């Protein structure tokens, strides 16, 4: 009987704690890198939920070009634009302004990328939860 009362009390406390917990964006996760041979780059999916009770995951791409080993670029497949990059040497994120977000990197001048700063918010989140730093990319392209 005593165990039942303690269990019920623990359940009540847990329910109360969850009801006041903030509904923050669920921290996302990255897939492993895959190589896209015809384009010469590696890509990883960044899966995320804008908030924990969101019914499914969305994703963006983290893209690594071996010929540009300093950066991992972020691409939004819904809007079809690059929206920033992670600087592997500077250890920070360069968030592009809306006007500089383009479908191809060649359309984005180098001067459009600001100095590296903190990681951006999880896309579509409302609480400012940050994206995790991308995983280390492969060192070189696979041999064909």
C-alpha angles and dihedrals in degrees: 000000000000091000091052091053092048091048092050091048091050090050091050092050092048092049091050092049093050093049092060097037113112116254095236125175113273111252107252130226137217128233118225116274119270125196121237101201100189090054097036097230142106122234136192127191116236105206119196145158118221088222132002097258094048105127099233144009125266121202144207127188127251104204126195122193111199090210088059099044096169098069145054109200125211120222127190108213093192095058093026095229140118107241105181148323141241114235107220092195098040091042094222145095126258109207114200120223114245092256092058098049106111140168094244132037092228087066092057115079116223088238089064092070111088123215114286115277139158122321115276126248120277105271113267094005119135100201101061096248107168130236114246119250109267119257117261109276124232114277097234143001116275117261114259 
